[in-house]
């Protein structure tokens, strides 16, 4: 929430203003004292025409230094996509028990094979953590927009779908037949996010990207939570993916303290102190380009990321304190290397740490 007070005058070049970020120590009865102690003075000329970054001169100078050394992620050989939007997750995202029941109800092996091909494992944002994910046994029913018209010939659309996938049809139509819940019927049959027909997903030209090795992360989290996926998971709309080159180097930077600090300066926080790690912010994060002079550092980061992934992918990672401590040690090593890449001074490192620990 922003509360801004304006004065309708043309500002002088040296115009200054005061700003304050309200935290949990605020008391309405002591507002005057709070503003006096917590406010910072800024030059109006320091405001960016895209995003207002309210901070003291040292923090603004550090942000500018990071931008000068790094190149925004959007300018790397990387593509960022949002997860799949079904328009009706209850019907199109199913658990393993439902999946097995649908396959069991298939009339023959041909139908079972066809059905298996369009059931894809899917991650939600909540399933993704920092350098790890834990699949919850969920599956996406992925019938792409245009599939029916491409294959049906002279058959009527719904009759063709029912003929090709009778078990799947019975599962989906059961949501449309919930007579006591009008909103559900409308949600499934008349939802905005659908393909040519109600059993198809919306048109999307990047479905193949989900099948590649990629970085996955949740949309809302209190810290960088980027994970590495080589198992072809799809994600729903509460998560994002990035495909391309140098992914292990990139994930090391994105999970670093510098990345966290920078996002805090350009994104907004939610009421539970979570940040929105959405595309429009993440793609702005400046990453140091790899040069002959720093290539050895980039290689070290990639090696450390590989070591972290080998630990976090173990089944007992979330319950094993020793493995978690080892990952923290490796992350600290990565942070030191990242600080070196950005040529940060001890004072600048102190600013970063104090900001992300608030």
C-alpha positions in Angstrom: 0.0 0.0 0.0 1.3 3.4 -0.9 0.1 6.7 0.6 1.5 9.6 -1.4 1.0 13.3 -0.6 1.3 15.6 -3.6 1.7 19.3 -4.0 0.7 20.7 -7.4 3.8 22.7 -8.2 6.6 22.2 -10.7 9.5 20.9 -8.7 12.9 22.4 -8.6 15.8 20.2 -9.7 16.9 20.0 -6.1 13.5 19.2 -4.7 13.5 16.8 -1.8 10.9 14.8 0.0 10.5 12.5 2.9 9.4 8.8 2.8 8.8 6.2 5.5 8.2 2.5 5.3 5.9 1.4 8.0 6.8 -1.8 9.9 5.5 -3.8 12.8 6.8 -1.3 15.4 4.4 1.4 14.3 1.9 2.8 16.8 -0.8 5.2 15.6 -0.6 7.1 18.9 3.1 7.8 18.3 2.9 8.6 14.6 4.8 12.0 14.8 7.7 10.4 16.7 7.7 7.4 14.3 7.9 9.6 11.2 10.7 11.6 12.8 12.8 8.6 13.6 12.1 6.3 10.6 11.7 8.7 7.6 14.4 9.2 5.0 15.0 12.2 2.8 15.3 11.7 -0.9 15.9 13.8 -4.0 12.9 13.7 -6.3 15.3 13.4 -9.3 16.3 10.0 -7.9 12.8 8.5 -8.6 12.8 6.2 -11.6 10.1 6.8 -14.3 9.2 3.1 -14.2 9.3 2.2 -10.5 9.6 4.4 -7.4 12.4 3.0 -5.2 12.3 4.6 -1.8 15.7 4.2 -0.1 18.6 6.2 1.2 21.5 7.3 -1.0 23.7 4.3 -0.1 21.0 1.8 -1.0 20.2 3.6 -4.3 23.9 3.7 -5.2 24.2 0.0 -4.5 21.1 -0.7 -6.7 22.7 1.3 -9.5 26.0 -0.5 -9.2 24.3 -3.9 -9.5 22.5 -2.7 -12.6 25.7 -1.4 -14.2 27.6 -4.6 -13.6 24.8 -7.0 -14.5 22.6 -7.6 -17.5 18.8 -8.0 -16.9 17.7 -11.7 -17.1 15.3 -10.8 -20.0 18.4 -10.1 -22.1 19.9 -13.5 -21.5 19.3 -16.6 -23.7 16.4 -17.5 -21.4 12.6 -17.7 -21.9 10.3 -17.2 -18.9 6.7 -18.5 -18.9 3.8 -18.7 -16.5 2.4 -22.0 -15.5 -0.7 -23.5 -17.1 -4.0 -21.8 -16.5 -6.9 -24.4 -16.7 -9.8 -22.2 -15.7 -11.0 -25.0 -13.5 -8.3 -26.8 -11.6 -10.7 -29.1 -9.7 -11.5 -30.9 -12.9 -8.2 -30.7 -14.8 -5.7 -31.2 -12.0 -6.2 -34.6 -10.4 -4.4 -36.7 -7.8 -2.8 -40.1 -8.5 -5.8 -42.0 -7.1 -8.1 -40.3 -9.6 -5.6 -40.8 -12.4 -5.4 -44.6 -11.6 -9.2 -44.8 -11.5 -9.6 -43.1 -14.9 -7.0 -45.5 -16.4 -8.7 -48.5 -14.8 -12.0 -47.4 -16.4 -10.6 -47.3 -19.9 -12.3 -49.9 -22.1 -9.1 -51.2 -23.7 -5.3 -50.8 -23.9 -5.5 -48.3 -26.8 -7.7 -45.9 -24.8 -5.4 -46.4 -21.8 -2.4 -45.5 -23.8 -4.0 -42.4 -25.3 -5.1 -41.3 -21.9 -1.7 -41.8 -20.3 -0.1 -39.6 -23.0 -2.1 -36.6 -22.0 -1.7 -36.9 -18.2 1.3 -34.8 -17.2 2.8 -34.5 -13.7 2.4 -31.0 -12.4 3.9 -28.8 -9.6 2.1 -26.1 -7.7 3.9 -23.1 -6.3 3.6 -24.5 -2.8 5.5 -27.6 -4.0 8.6 -25.6 -4.9 11.3 -24.5 -2.4 14.8 -23.2 -2.5 16.8 -25.6 -4.7 14.2 -28.3 -4.3 10.6 -29.4 -5.1 8.4 -32.1 -3.7 5.8 -33.5 -6.2 2.4 -33.9 -4.5 1.3 -36.7 -6.9 -0.8 -34.4 -9.0 -1.5 -34.7 -12.7 -2.7 -32.3 -15.4 -5.2 -33.4 -18.0 -3.6 -31.8 -21.0 -5.8 -31.7 -24.1 -4.5 -28.8 -26.1 -6.7 -26.3 -27.9 -7.2 -27.3 -31.5 -6.7 -31.1 -30.8 -10.4 -31.9 -31.4 -10.8 -30.1 -34.7 -7.4 -31.4 -35.9 -8.4 -35.1 -35.4 -12.2 -35.4 -35.5 -12.7 -35.5 -39.2 -16.5 -35.4 -39.9 -17.4 -36.5 -36.3 -19.2 -34.0 -34.0 -16.7 -32.5 -31.6 -18.1 -33.8 -28.2 -19.1 -37.1 -29.6 -15.5 -37.6 -31.0 -14.0 -36.6 -27.6 -16.3 -39.0 -25.8 -15.4 -41.8 -28.3 -11.6 -41.3 -27.9 -11.5 -40.8 -24.2 -14.7 -42.2 -22.6 -13.2 -42.6 -19.1 -11.8 -39.1 -19.2 -15.0 -37.8 -20.5 -17.0 -39.3 -17.7 -14.5 -37.7 -15.2 -14.8 -34.2 -16.6 -18.5 -34.2 -17.3 -19.2 -35.2 -13.7 -18.2 -31.7 -12.7 -20.6 -30.2 -15.3 -23.4 -32.4 -13.9 -23.3 -31.1 -10.3 -26.8 -29.8 -10.5 -26.7 -28.1 -7.1 -23.7 -26.0 -7.9 -24.6 -23.6 -10.8 -21.2 -21.8 -10.6 -19.3 -25.0 -11.1 -21.3 -25.9 -14.2 -20.6 -22.5 -15.6 -17.0 -22.6 -14.4 -16.3 -25.8 -16.4 -18.4 -25.4 -19.5 -18.3 -21.7 -20.0 -15.0 -20.7 -18.4 -12.9 -18.1 -20.2 -9.7 -20.1 -20.1 -10.5 -22.9 -22.5 -9.6 -24.0 -26.0 -12.1 -24.5 -28.8 -14.2 -26.7 -26.6 -14.8 -27.1 -22.8 -12.6 -30.2 -22.5 -9.6 -28.4 -24.0 -7.1 -26.1 -22.3 -6.6 -22.6 -23.5 -4.3 -21.9 -26.5 -0.7 -22.0 -25.5 2.3 -22.2 -27.8 4.9 -23.0 -25.1 3.7 -26.4 -23.8 6.9 -28.0 -25.2 9.0 -25.8 -22.8 7.6 -27.7 -19.8 9.2 -30.9 -21.1 12.7 -29.3 -21.1 15.3 -28.9 -18.3 14.3 -25.7 -16.6 14.2 -23.5 -13.6 10.9 -23.5 -11.7 9.8 -21.1 -8.9 6.8 -20.1 -6.9 5.1 -16.8 -7.6 4.9 -15.8 -3.9 7.6 -16.5 -1.3 9.5 -14.7 1.4 12.9 -15.5 -0.1 14.2 -16.6 -3.5 12.8 -20.1 -4.1 14.2 -21.2 -7.5 14.6 -24.9 -8.1 16.0 -27.0 -11.0 13.8 -29.4 -12.8 15.1 -32.1 -15.2 12.0 -34.3 -14.9 9.6 -32.5 -17.3 7.1 -31.3 -14.8 4.4 -28.9 -15.8 3.4 -26.1 -13.4 0.1 -24.4 -12.6 -0.5 -20.7 -12.6 1.1 -20.2 -9.1 4.5 -20.9 -10.5 6.9 -19.9 -13.3 9.4 -21.6 -15.5 12.6 -20.5 -17.3 14.3 -22.5 -20.1 17.5 -21.7 -21.9 21.2 -21.8 -21.4 23.5 -21.5 -18.4 20.6 -22.4 -16.1 22.8 -23.6 -13.2 24.8 -20.4 -13.2 21.6 -18.4 -13.4 19.8 -20.3 -10.6 22.9 -19.7 -8.3 22.6 -15.9 -8.9 18.8 -15.9 -8.6 18.9 -17.7 -5.2 21.6 -15.4 -3.9 21.4 -12.5 -1.4 22.0 -10.0 -4.2 19.0 -11.2 -6.1 16.9 -11.1 -3.0 18.1 -7.5 -2.2 17.4 -6.3 -5.7 13.9 -7.8 -5.9 13.0 -6.1 -2.6 13.8 -2.8 -4.2 11.7 -3.2 -7.3 8.7 -5.5 -6.3 6.0 -5.1 -3.7 5.4 -7.2 -0.6 2.2 -8.8 0.5 0.7 -8.6 3.9 2.4 -11.8 5.1 5.8 -10.3 4.0 5.9 -12.6 1.0 7.2 -11.1 -2.3 5.8 -11.5 -5.7 8.5 -13.2 -7.9 6.5 -12.7 -11.0 8.0 -12.4 -14.5 7.9 -8.6 -14.8 10.2 -8.4 -11.7 12.4 -11.5 -12.1 13.3 -10.6 -15.7 14.7 -7.3 -14.4 17.2 -8.8 -12.1 20.7 -7.9 -13.4 23.1 -10.9 -13.6 26.8 -10.5 -14.2 27.8 -11.6 -17.7 30.4 -14.3 -18.0 33.7 -13.0 -19.3 37.2 -14.7 -19.6 38.1 -12.8 -16.4 35.3 -14.2 -14.3 34.6 -17.5 -16.0 36.4 -19.4 -13.2 33.9 -17.9 -10.7 30.9 -18.9 -12.8 32.2 -22.4 -13.1 32.6 -22.6 -9.3 29.0 -21.4 -8.9 27.7 -24.0 -11.3 29.7 -26.7 -9.4 28.3 -25.6 -6.0 24.8 -25.6 -7.4 25.2 -29.2 -8.6 26.4 -30.2 -5.2 23.3 -28.5 -3.6 21.0 -30.2 -6.0 22.4 -33.6 -5.3 21.6 -33.0 -1.6 18.2 -31.4 -1.9 16.9 -34.1 -4.3 17.3 -36.8 -1.6 14.1 -38.0 -0.1 15.0 -37.1 3.5 16.3 -33.6 2.8 13.4 -31.7 4.5 13.7 -33.8 7.6 17.5 -34.1 7.7 19.1 -31.1 9.6 22.6 -32.1 8.7 21.9 -32.0 5.0 20.1 -28.7 5.4 23.1 -27.2 7.2 25.4 -28.5 4.5 23.3 -26.7 1.9 23.5 -23.5 3.9 27.3 -23.8 3.9 27.3 -24.3 0.1 24.9 -21.3 -0.3 27.2 -19.1 1.7 30.0 -20.1 -0.6 27.9 -19.1 -3.6 27.0 -15.8 -2.0 30.7 -14.9 -1.5 31.3 -15.7 -5.2 28.3 -13.6 -6.2 29.5 -10.7 -4.1 32.9 -11.0 -5.9 31.2 -11.0 -9.3 29.4 -7.7 -8.5 32.6 -6.3 -7.0 30.9 -5.4 -3.7 32.6 -3.8 -0.8 32.2 -5.0 2.9 30.0 -2.0 3.5 27.8 -2.9 0.5 27.5 -6.5 1.6 26.4 -5.3 5.0 23.7 -3.2 3.4 22.4 -6.2 1.5 22.4 -8.5 4.5 20.6 -5.9 6.7 17.9 -5.4 4.0 17.1 -9.1 3.5 17.1 -9.8 7.2 14.5 -7.2 8.1 
